[in-house]
Amino acid sequence: MYSTRLISFSILVFALLGCGSGAHTGDPALDTIGGQDSAQGIAVETRLDRDTMPAGEAVTVTCEVTAGGVPFEMATQVVVSGTGVPWNVDPGSLTLETVGEYDLTCITVEGGLEDPSPADLSVTLGPVVQVITEVAPDTVIAGEAVEGYCTLVDAFGNQEPVVEPEISAEPATGLTIDGGAISTQAPGEYVLRCTAEKGVEVITATLTVDAGGPAEFVASLDPATIEAGGSSTVSCAVLDAVGNPLEVPWIVQAPEDVTVTGTSVSSTLAGAYKIECAPADGAGDPDLKAATLTVVPGPAVAMLVGAKPAKDAYCLLDKVTITHDMVDQYENPVEEVEIQPVTADPASAGVLTNGVDKFELVEEGWVTFHVQSLEGGLTGEVAILVDCTGPQIQITYPNRGQTLTGNPAIVVTGKVTDAVTAVTDFMINGDPVELTPDGFFQYPVNLAHSMNFF
């Protein structure tokens, strides 16, 4: 609150009188002091009734002069320094309107003796009359962050930033505010307001949030499951980086087994397909979130019948299973149905071994198996060839082992027959031989002087 420094009497005399102790200042009081013993000293003290005050209030400044610890009456002034050029005031009540740190120093009018340790006075913000709201930057893309600031202003124009600001927004949704940290989500124009006590004027700030570019294309289907040959409608939600919807042209992307017509997709092949929507101009690299189109078989309309194992021809006593697959109109397999026992035509060609669809083949020739569902009246058939016996070849000339003399050029004649199937190709010694409709053939050959084989 105050400071004290003692100044030796001998120094005082030097300052006031110059050289020689016999000189006079013209001030009886100082002359009297100057005549005192050199062990005595004079001190100037600056006293404040407080060391901190709000701007606009008054502090009481008291200047005390003592000589040898005894109060001494002398005229004084107070030097005020801290903001701008120092100035002098009279002791007593002092009002300061500018926030800052001040040094107040008492000094004697006569002789200029001063307190070597000024009193410190801190002037703080006065009563707050206004709060200023600021935001930087004030225009951003949704998803970016900004910083909000609050500044207190008193009646004298002093300003002081708020260390932990409290800020609200209108509209209240679309932003996340944590102190001065503001995260943006939804595009729009927001009015930011610092919290203030009742009666204090609040200057608001405006934050503009623009939508970002397309970051995500999310496809959806209605319906998501269709029968083969049916169709589904594709919708697309285009979003920016923080999920705000955007109006952007888009197209449908689908696998080759899916037909795309505008925003409609269809397929005749049962299965699951990833359907995407994408930027119409192909720009950027957005995240494409696909929807799954499930195509299920339609109603069974036909029965596909086969034999397992599959062979070009079977042999006697081979075992075969007659298979059946229910299919829709696009031949997509349909869930298996129960069937009546399979029948063979001719019936004598196969023996049913399991009572339903397994046979043992006991007769050569073409066998047709007939399959019929227990319900729905669906039928199918498959024909297989049972033929493990090769064609029979009969040589009519020359006889087997016959010895010939004379002209070595002869014509071999004969007949080829097959009990089950017609003979379509016939060769002798690698040479193609033509057959008559009845299987007869002729084959010219030059015999060698030895045994000849055909």
LINFEN-V214648 format. One record per pair of residues at least 4 apart in sequence whose C-alpha atoms are under 7 Angstrom apart, sorted by the first residue. I is the first residue (numbers start at 1). J is the second residue. D is the distance in whole Angstrom. If there is no record, write none. Layout:
i->I j->J d->D
i->I j->J d->D
This chain:
i->1 j->47 d->6
i->1 j->48 d->5
i->1 j->49 d->7
i->1 j->50 d->7
i->1 j->51 d->6
i->1 j->119 d->7
i->2 j->45 d->7
i->2 j->46 d->5
i->2 j->47 d->4
i->2 j->48 d->6
i->2 j->119 d->6
i->3 j->45 d->6
i->3 j->46 d->6
i->3 j->117 d->6
i->3 j->118 d->7
i->3 j->119 d->7
i->4 j->43 d->7
i->4 j->44 d->7
i->4 j->45 d->5
i->4 j->115 d->7
i->4 j->117 d->7
i->5 j->43 d->6
i->5 j->44 d->7
i->5 j->115 d->7
i->5 j->116 d->6
i->6 j->41 d->6
i->6 j->42 d->6
i->6 j->43 d->5
i->7 j->11 d->7
i->7 j->41 d->5
i->7 j->42 d->5
i->7 j->43 d->6
i->8 j->12 d->7
i->8 j->40 d->7
i->8 j->41 d->4
i->8 j->42 d->7
i->9 j->13 d->6
i->9 j->38 d->5
i->9 j->39 d->7
i->9 j->40 d->6
i->9 j->41 d->5
i->9 j->42 d->7
i->10 j->14 d->6
i->10 j->38 d->6
i->11 j->15 d->6
i->12 j->16 d->6
i->13 j->17 d->6
i->13 j->34 d->6
i->14 j->18 d->5
i->14 j->19 d->7
i->16 j->25 d->7
i->16 j->111 d->6
i->17 j->23 d->6
i->17 j->24 d->7
i->17 j->25 d->6
i->24 j->31 d->6
i->25 j->30 d->7
i->25 j->31 d->6
i->27 j->31 d->6
i->28 j->32 d->6
i->29 j->33 d->6
i->30 j->34 d->6
i->31 j->35 d->6
i->32 j->36 d->7
i->36 j->40 d->7
i->40 j->68 d->5
i->41 j->67 d->6
i->41 j->68 d->5
i->42 j->66 d->6
i->42 j->67 d->4
i->42 j->68 d->6
i->43 j->65 d->6
i->43 j->66 d->5
i->43 j->67 d->6
i->44 j->64 d->6
i->44 j->65 d->5
i->44 j->66 d->7
i->44 j->106 d->7
i->44 j->114 d->6
i->44 j->115 d->5
i->45 j->63 d->6
i->45 j->64 d->5
i->45 j->65 d->6
i->45 j->106 d->7
i->45 j->115 d->6
i->46 j->62 d->6
i->46 j->63 d->5
i->46 j->64 d->7
i->46 j->105 d->6
i->46 j->106 d->5
i->46 j->115 d->7
i->46 j->118 d->7
i->46 j->119 d->6
i->47 j->61 d->6
i->47 j->62 d->5
i->47 j->63 d->6
i->47 j->119 d->7
i->48 j->59 d->7
i->48 j->60 d->6
i->48 j->61 d->5
i->48 j->62 d->6
i->49 j->59 d->6
i->49 j->60 d->6
i->49 j->61 d->7
i->50 j->59 d->7
i->51 j->120 d->6
i->51 j->121 d->5
i->51 j->122 d->6
i->52 j->121 d->6
i->52 j->122 d->5
i->52 j->123 d->6
i->53 j->57 d->7
i->53 j->122 d->6
i->53 j->123 d->5
i->53 j->124 d->6
i->54 j->123 d->5
i->54 j->124 d->5
i->54 j->125 d->5
i->54 j->126 d->5
i->55 j->96 d->6
i->55 j->97 d->5
i->55 j->98 d->6
i->55 j->99 d->6
i->55 j->123 d->6
i->55 j->124 d->6
i->55 j->125 d->6
i->55 j->126 d->5
i->56 j->95 d->6
i->56 j->96 d->6
i->56 j->97 d->5
i->56 j->126 d->6
i->57 j->95 d->6
i->57 j->96 d->7
i->58 j->93 d->6
i->58 j->94 d->5
i->58 j->95 d->4
i->58 j->96 d->7
i->59 j->93 d->6
i->59 j->94 d->5
i->59 j->95 d->6
i->60 j->92 d->5
i->60 j->93 d->4
i->60 j->94 d->6
i->61 j->91 d->5
i->61 j->92 d->5
i->61 j->93 d->6
i->62 j->91 d->6
i->62 j->92 d->6
i->63 j->76 d->7
i->63 j->91 d->7
i->63 j->106 d->6
i->65 j->71 d->6
i->65 j->72 d->5
i->65 j->73 d->7
i->65 j->74 d->7
i->66 j->70 d->5
i->66 j->71 d->4
i->66 j->72 d->5
i->67 j->71 d->6
i->67 j->72 d->6
i->74 j->108 d->7
i->75 j->108 d->6
i->75 j->109 d->6
i->76 j->106 d->7
i->76 j->107 d->5
i->76 j->108 d->4
i->76 j->109 d->5
i->77 j->88 d->6
i->77 j->89 d->6
i->77 j->90 d->5
i->77 j->91 d->6
i->77 j->106 d->6
i->77 j->107 d->5
i->77 j->108 d->6
i->77 j->109 d->7
i->78 j->88 d->5
i->78 j->89 d->5
i->78 j->90 d->6
i->78 j->91 d->6
i->78 j->104 d->6
i->78 j->105 d->5
i->78 j->106 d->5
i->78 j->107 d->6
i->79 j->86 d->7
i->79 j->87 d->6
i->79 j->88 d->4
i->79 j->89 d->7
i->79 j->104 d->6
i->79 j->105 d->5
i->79 j->106 d->6
i->80 j->86 d->5
i->80 j->87 d->5
i->80 j->88 d->6
i->80 j->102 d->7
i->80 j->103 d->6
i->80 j->104 d->5
i->80 j->105 d->7
i->81 j->85 d->7
i->81 j->86 d->4
i->81 j->87 d->7
i->81 j->102 d->6
i->81 j->103 d->5
i->81 j->104 d->7
i->82 j->101 d->6
i->82 j->102 d->4
i->82 j->103 d->6
i->97 j->156 d->6
i->98 j->158 d->7
i->99 j->123 d->5
i->99 j->124 d->5
i->99 j->125 d->6
i->99 j->158 d->6
i->100 j->122 d->6
i->100 j->123 d->5
i->100 j->124 d->7
i->101 j->121 d->6
i->101 j->122 d->5
i->101 j->123 d->6
i->102 j->120 d->6
i->102 j->121 d->5
i->102 j->122 d->6
i->103 j->118 d->6
i->103 j->119 d->6
i->103 j->120 d->5
i->103 j->121 d->6
i->104 j->118 d->5
i->104 j->119 d->5
i->104 j->120 d->6
i->105 j->114 d->7
i->105 j->115 d->6
i->105 j->118 d->5
i->105 j->119 d->6
i->106 j->114 d->6
i->106 j->115 d->6
i->107 j->112 d->6
i->107 j->113 d->5
i->107 j->114 d->4
i->107 j->115 d->6
i->108 j->112 d->5
i->108 j->113 d->5
i->108 j->114 d->6
i->125 j->154 d->6
i->125 j->158 d->6
i->126 j->154 d->5
i->126 j->155 d->7
i->127 j->154 d->5
i->127 j->155 d->7
i->128 j->152 d->6
i->128 j->153 d->6
i->128 j->154 d->4
i->128 j->155 d->7
i->128 j->200 d->7
i->129 j->153 d->6
i->129 j->154 d->5
i->129 j->155 d->6
i->129 j->200 d->5
i->129 j->201 d->6
i->130 j->152 d->6
i->130 j->153 d->5
i->130 j->154 d->7
i->130 j->200 d->5
i->130 j->201 d->5
i->130 j->202 d->6
i->131 j->150 d->7
i->131 j->151 d->6
i->131 j->152 d->5
i->131 j->153 d->6
i->131 j->194 d->7
i->131 j->196 d->7
i->131 j->201 d->6
i->131 j->202 d->5
i->131 j->203 d->6
i->132 j->150 d->6
i->132 j->151 d->5
i->132 j->152 d->7
i->132 j->202 d->6
i->132 j->203 d->5
i->132 j->204 d->7
i->133 j->149 d->6
i->133 j->150 d->5
i->133 j->151 d->7
i->133 j->192 d->7
i->133 j->193 d->6
i->133 j->194 d->6
i->133 j->203 d->6
i->133 j->204 d->5
i->133 j->205 d->5
i->134 j->148 d->6
i->134 j->149 d->5
i->134 j->150 d->6
i->134 j->205 d->5
i->135 j->146 d->7
i->135 j->147 d->6
i->135 j->148 d->4
i->135 j->149 d->6
i->135 j->205 d->7
i->136 j->146 d->6
i->136 j->147 d->6
i->136 j->148 d->7
i->137 j->146 d->6
i->138 j->206 d->7
i->138 j->207 d->5
i->138 j->208 d->6
i->139 j->207 d->6
i->139 j->208 d->5
i->139 j->209 d->6
i->140 j->144 d->6
i->140 j->208 d->6
i->140 j->209 d->5
i->140 j->210 d->6
i->141 j->209 d->6
i->141 j->210 d->5
i->141 j->211 d->6
i->141 j->212 d->6
i->142 j->184 d->5
i->142 j->185 d->5
i->142 j->186 d->6
i->142 j->187 d->6
i->142 j->209 d->6
i->142 j->210 d->6
i->142 j->211 d->5
i->142 j->212 d->6
i->142 j->242 d->7
i->143 j->183 d->7
i->143 j->184 d->5
i->143 j->185 d->5
i->143 j->241 d->7
i->143 j->242 d->6
i->144 j->183 d->6
i->144 j->184 d->6
i->145 j->182 d->6
i->145 j->183 d->5
i->145 j->184 d->6
i->146 j->181 d->6
i->146 j->182 d->5
i->146 j->183 d->7
i->147 j->180 d->5
i->147 j->181 d->5
i->147 j->182 d->6
i->148 j->180 d->5
i->148 j->181 d->6
i->148 j->182 d->7
i->149 j->165 d->7
i->149 j->180 d->6
i->150 j->161 d->6
i->150 j->162 d->5
i->150 j->165 d->6
i->150 j->194 d->6
i->151 j->159 d->6
i->151 j->160 d->6
i->151 j->161 d->4
i->151 j->162 d->6
i->152 j->159 d->5
i->152 j->160 d->5
i->152 j->161 d->6
i->152 j->162 d->7
i->153 j->157 d->6
i->153 j->158 d->6
i->153 j->159 d->5
i->153 j->160 d->7
i->154 j->158 d->5
i->154 j->159 d->7
i->164 j->179 d->6
i->165 j->179 d->5
i->165 j->180 d->6
i->166 j->179 d->5
i->166 j->194 d->6
i->166 j->195 d->6
i->167 j->179 d->7
i->167 j->192 d->7
i->167 j->193 d->6
i->167 j->194 d->4
i->167 j->195 d->6
i->168 j->192 d->6
i->168 j->193 d->5
i->168 j->194 d->6
i->169 j->190 d->6
i->169 j->191 d->6
i->169 j->192 d->5
i->169 j->193 d->6
i->170 j->190 d->6
i->170 j->191 d->5
i->170 j->192 d->7
i->171 j->190 d->6
i->174 j->184 d->6
i->174 j->185 d->5
i->174 j->186 d->5
i->175 j->182 d->7
i->175 j->183 d->6
i->175 j->184 d->5
i->175 j->185 d->6
i->176 j->182 d->6
i->176 j->183 d->5
i->176 j->184 d->7
i->177 j->181 d->6
i->177 j->182 d->5
i->177 j->183 d->6
i->178 j->182 d->6
i->185 j->242 d->6
i->186 j->244 d->6
i->187 j->209 d->5
i->187 j->210 d->5
i->187 j->211 d->5
i->188 j->208 d->6
i->188 j->209 d->5
i->188 j->210 d->6
i->189 j->206 d->7
i->189 j->207 d->6
i->189 j->208 d->5
i->189 j->209 d->6
i->190 j->206 d->6
i->190 j->207 d->5
i->190 j->208 d->6
i->191 j->204 d->7
i->191 j->205 d->6
i->191 j->206 d->5
i->191 j->207 d->6
i->192 j->204 d->6
i->192 j->205 d->5
i->192 j->206 d->6
i->193 j->204 d->5
i->193 j->205 d->7
i->194 j->202 d->7
i->196 j->200 d->6
i->212 j->240 d->5
i->212 j->241 d->7
i->213 j->240 d->6
i->214 j->238 d->6
i->214 j->239 d->6
i->214 j->240 d->5
i->214 j->286 d->7
i->215 j->239 d->6
i->215 j->240 d->5
i->215 j->241 d->5
i->215 j->286 d->5
i->215 j->287 d->6
i->216 j->238 d->6
i->216 j->239 d->5
i->216 j->240 d->6
i->216 j->286 d->5
i->216 j->287 d->5
i->216 j->288 d->6
i->217 j->236 d->6
i->217 j->237 d->6
i->217 j->238 d->5
i->217 j->239 d->7
i->217 j->277 d->6
i->217 j->278 d->6
i->217 j->286 d->7
i->217 j->287 d->6
i->217 j->288 d->5
i->217 j->289 d->6
i->218 j->236 d->5
i->218 j->237 d->5
i->218 j->238 d->6
i->218 j->277 d->7
i->218 j->288 d->6
i->218 j->289 d->5
i->218 j->290 d->6
i->219 j->234 d->7
i->219 j->235 d->6
i->219 j->236 d->5
i->219 j->237 d->7
i->219 j->276 d->6
i->219 j->277 d->6
i->219 j->289 d->6
i->219 j->290 d->5
i->219 j->291 d->5
i->220 j->234 d->6
i->220 j->235 d->5
i->220 j->236 d->6
i->220 j->291 d->5
i->221 j->232 d->6
i->221 j->233 d->6
i->221 j->234 d->5
i->221 j->235 d->6
i->221 j->291 d->7
i->222 j->232 d->5
i->222 j->233 d->5
i->222 j->234 d->7
i->223 j->232 d->6
i->224 j->232 d->7
i->224 j->292 d->7
i->224 j->293 d->5
i->224 j->294 d->6
i->225 j->293 d->6
i->225 j->294 d->5
i->225 j->295 d->6
i->226 j->230 d->6
i->226 j->231 d->7
i->226 j->294 d->6
i->226 j->295 d->5
i->226 j->296 d->6
i->227 j->295 d->5
i->227 j->296 d->5
i->227 j->297 d->6
i->227 j->298 d->5
i->228 j->267 d->6
i->228 j->268 d->4
i->228 j->269 d->6
i->228 j->270 d->6
i->228 j->295 d->6
i->228 j->296 d->6
i->228 j->297 d->5
i->228 j->298 d->6
i->229 j->266 d->6
i->229 j->267 d->6
i->229 j->268 d->5
i->230 j->266 d->6
i->230 j->267 d->7
i->231 j->264 d->6
i->231 j->265 d->5
i->231 j->266 d->4
i->232 j->264 d->6
i->232 j->265 d->5
i->232 j->266 d->6
i->233 j->263 d->6
i->233 j->264 d->5
i->233 j->265 d->6
i->234 j->263 d->5
i->234 j->264 d->6
i->236 j->277 d->6
i->237 j->245 d->7
i->238 j->245 d->6
i->238 j->246 d->5
i->238 j->247 d->7
i->238 j->248 d->7
i->239 j->243 d->5
i->239 j->244 d->5
i->239 j->245 d->5
i->239 j->246 d->6
i->240 j->244 d->5
i->240 j->245 d->7
i->240 j->246 d->7
i->249 j->279 d->6
i->249 j->280 d->5
i->250 j->277 d->6
i->250 j->278 d->5
i->250 j->279 d->5
i->250 j->280 d->4
i->251 j->277 d->5
i->251 j->278 d->5
i->251 j->279 d->6
i->251 j->280 d->5
i->252 j->263 d->6
i->252 j->276 d->6
i->252 j->277 d->5
i->252 j->278 d->6
i->253 j->275 d->6
i->253 j->276 d->5
i->253 j->277 d->6
i->254 j->258 d->6
i->254 j->274 d->7
i->254 j->275 d->5
i->254 j->276 d->6
i->255 j->273 d->7
i->257 j->267 d->6
i->258 j->265 d->6
i->258 j->266 d->6
i->258 j->267 d->5
i->259 j->265 d->6
i->259 j->266 d->5
i->259 j->267 d->6
i->260 j->264 d->6
i->260 j->265 d->5
i->260 j->266 d->7
i->261 j->265 d->6
i->268 j->330 d->6
i->269 j->332 d->7
i->270 j->295 d->5
i->270 j->296 d->5
i->270 j->297 d->6
i->270 j->332 d->6
i->271 j->294 d->6
i->271 j->295 d->5
i->271 j->296 d->7
i->272 j->292 d->6
i->272 j->293 d->6
i->272 j->294 d->4
i->272 j->295 d->6
i->273 j->292 d->6
i->273 j->293 d->5
i->273 j->294 d->6
i->274 j->290 d->6
i->274 j->291 d->6
i->274 j->292 d->5
i->274 j->293 d->6
i->275 j->290 d->5
i->275 j->291 d->5
i->275 j->292 d->6
i->275 j->293 d->7
i->276 j->288 d->6
i->276 j->289 d->7
i->276 j->290 d->5
i->276 j->291 d->7
i->277 j->288 d->7
i->278 j->288 d->7
i->279 j->283 d->6
i->297 j->328 d->6
i->297 j->332 d->6
i->297 j->333 d->7
i->297 j->334 d->6
i->298 j->328 d->5
i->299 j->328 d->5
i->300 j->326 d->6
i->300 j->327 d->5
i->300 j->328 d->4
i->300 j->334 d->6
i->301 j->327 d->6
i->301 j->328 d->5
i->301 j->329 d->6
i->302 j->326 d->6
i->302 j->327 d->6
i->302 j->328 d->7
i->302 j->378 d->6
i->303 j->324 d->6
i->303 j->325 d->6
i->303 j->326 d->5
i->303 j->327 d->6
i->303 j->378 d->6
i->303 j->379 d->6
i->303 j->380 d->5
i->304 j->324 d->5
i->304 j->325 d->5
i->304 j->326 d->6
i->304 j->380 d->6
i->305 j->322 d->7
i->305 j->323 d->6
i->305 j->324 d->4
i->305 j->325 d->7
i->305 j->380 d->6
i->305 j->381 d->6
i->305 j->382 d->6
i->306 j->322 d->6
i->306 j->323 d->5
i->306 j->324 d->6
i->306 j->382 d->6
i->307 j->320 d->6
i->307 j->321 d->6
i->307 j->322 d->5
i->307 j->323 d->6
i->308 j->320 d->6
i->308 j->321 d->5
i->308 j->322 d->6
i->308 j->323 d->7
i->309 j->320 d->6
i->313 j->384 d->7
i->313 j->385 d->5
i->313 j->386 d->6
i->313 j->387 d->6
i->314 j->318 d->6
i->314 j->385 d->6
i->314 j->386 d->5
i->314 j->387 d->6
i->314 j->388 d->7
i->315 j->386 d->5
i->315 j->387 d->6
i->315 j->388 d->5
i->316 j->361 d->5
i->316 j->362 d->5
i->316 j->363 d->6
i->316 j->364 d->7
i->316 j->386 d->7
i->317 j->360 d->6
i->317 j->361 d->5
i->317 j->362 d->6
i->318 j->360 d->6
i->318 j->361 d->5
i->319 j->359 d->6
i->319 j->360 d->5
i->319 j->361 d->6
i->320 j->358 d->6
i->320 j->359 d->5
i->320 j->360 d->7
i->321 j->357 d->6
i->321 j->358 d->4
i->321 j->359 d->6
i->322 j->357 d->5
i->322 j->358 d->6
i->325 j->333 d->6
i->325 j->336 d->7
i->326 j->333 d->6
i->326 j->334 d->5
i->326 j->335 d->7
i->326 j->336 d->6
i->327 j->331 d->5
i->327 j->332 d->5
i->327 j->333 d->4
i->327 j->334 d->5
i->328 j->332 d->5
i->328 j->333 d->7
i->328 j->334 d->7
i->337 j->373 d->7
i->338 j->373 d->6
i->338 j->374 d->6
i->339 j->372 d->6
i->339 j->373 d->4
i->339 j->374 d->5
i->340 j->356 d->7
i->340 j->372 d->6
i->340 j->373 d->6
i->340 j->374 d->6
i->341 j->355 d->6
i->341 j->356 d->4
i->341 j->357 d->6
i->342 j->356 d->6
i->342 j->357 d->5
i->342 j->369 d->7
i->342 j->370 d->6
i->342 j->371 d->5
i->343 j->369 d->6
i->343 j->370 d->5
i->343 j->371 d->7
i->344 j->350 d->6
i->344 j->367 d->7
i->344 j->368 d->6
i->344 j->369 d->4
i->344 j->370 d->6
i->345 j->367 d->6
i->345 j->368 d->5
i->345 j->369 d->6
i->346 j->367 d->6
i->349 j->361 d->6
i->349 j->362 d->5
i->349 j->363 d->4
i->349 j->367 d->7
i->350 j->359 d->6
i->350 j->360 d->5
i->350 j->361 d->5
i->350 j->362 d->6
i->350 j->363 d->7
i->351 j->359 d->5
i->351 j->360 d->5
i->351 j->361 d->7
i->352 j->358 d->6
i->352 j->359 d->4
i->352 j->360 d->7
i->353 j->358 d->6
i->353 j->359 d->5
i->353 j->360 d->7
i->354 j->358 d->6
i->364 j->386 d->5
i->364 j->387 d->5
i->364 j->420 d->7
i->365 j->385 d->6
i->365 j->386 d->5
i->365 j->387 d->6
i->365 j->420 d->5
i->366 j->383 d->7
i->366 j->384 d->6
i->366 j->385 d->5
i->366 j->386 d->6
i->367 j->383 d->5
i->367 j->384 d->5
i->367 j->385 d->6
i->368 j->381 d->7
i->368 j->382 d->6
i->368 j->383 d->4
i->368 j->384 d->6
i->369 j->381 d->5
i->369 j->382 d->5
i->369 j->383 d->6
i->370 j->380 d->6
i->370 j->381 d->4
i->370 j->382 d->7
i->371 j->379 d->6
i->371 j->380 d->5
i->371 j->381 d->6
i->372 j->377 d->7
i->372 j->378 d->6
i->372 j->379 d->4
i->372 j->380 d->7
i->373 j->377 d->6
i->373 j->378 d->5
i->373 j->379 d->6
i->387 j->420 d->7
i->390 j->418 d->7
i->391 j->416 d->7
i->391 j->417 d->6
i->391 j->418 d->4
i->392 j->416 d->6
i->392 j->417 d->5
i->392 j->418 d->6
i->393 j->415 d->6
i->393 j->416 d->5
i->393 j->417 d->7
i->394 j->414 d->5
i->394 j->415 d->5
i->394 j->416 d->6
i->395 j->413 d->6
i->395 j->414 d->4
i->395 j->415 d->7
i->396 j->413 d->5
i->396 j->414 d->5
i->397 j->412 d->5
i->397 j->413 d->5
i->397 j->414 d->7
i->398 j->402 d->6
i->398 j->412 d->6
i->408 j->446 d->5
i->408 j->447 d->5
i->409 j->445 d->6
i->409 j->446 d->4
i->409 j->447 d->6
i->410 j->444 d->6
i->410 j->445 d->6
i->410 j->446 d->6
i->411 j->442 d->6
i->411 j->443 d->5
i->411 j->444 d->4
i->411 j->445 d->6
i->412 j->442 d->6
i->412 j->443 d->5
i->412 j->444 d->6
i->413 j->441 d->6
i->413 j->442 d->5
i->413 j->443 d->6
i->414 j->440 d->6
i->414 j->441 d->6
i->414 j->442 d->7
i->415 j->439 d->5
i->415 j->440 d->4
i->415 j->441 d->6
i->416 j->439 d->5
i->416 j->440 d->6
i->417 j->423 d->7
i->417 j->439 d->6
i->418 j->422 d->6
i->418 j->423 d->7
i->426 j->432 d->6
i->426 j->433 d->6
i->427 j->431 d->5
i->427 j->432 d->4
i->427 j->433 d->5
i->428 j->432 d->7
i->428 j->433 d->7
i->428 j->454 d->6
i->429 j->454 d->6
i->433 j->443 d->7
i->434 j->441 d->6
i->435 j->439 d->5
i->435 j->440 d->5
i->435 j->441 d->5
i->436 j->440 d->5
i->436 j->441 d->6
i->447 j->452 d->7
i->448 j->452 d->7
